[in-house]
Amino acid sequence: MKNRIKVLRAERDMTQEQLAELVGVTRNTIISMEKNKYSPSLKLAYRIAHLFGVGIDDVFTYEEEIDGPSGDDE
């Protein structure tokens, strides 16, 4: 899942630590989300979107992951 958290934070001159405190997670969680290494729970995703005053689709974008061959025999 891709996100625009870093961009939205920058637009509001907000640090990772400030965002983490406002949504109730650690700074490491924010770092991981910004690097697309952690997908938040739906509840956390809504908290972040609400904090920024935007819709959840304005923060997060789902992208289908491709894990290689599907195993189909052709």
Secondary structure, 3 states (H helix, E strand, C coil): CEECHHHHHHHCCCCHHHHHHHHCCCHHHHHHHHCCCCCCCHHHHHHHHHHHCCCHHHHEECCCCCCCCCCCCC
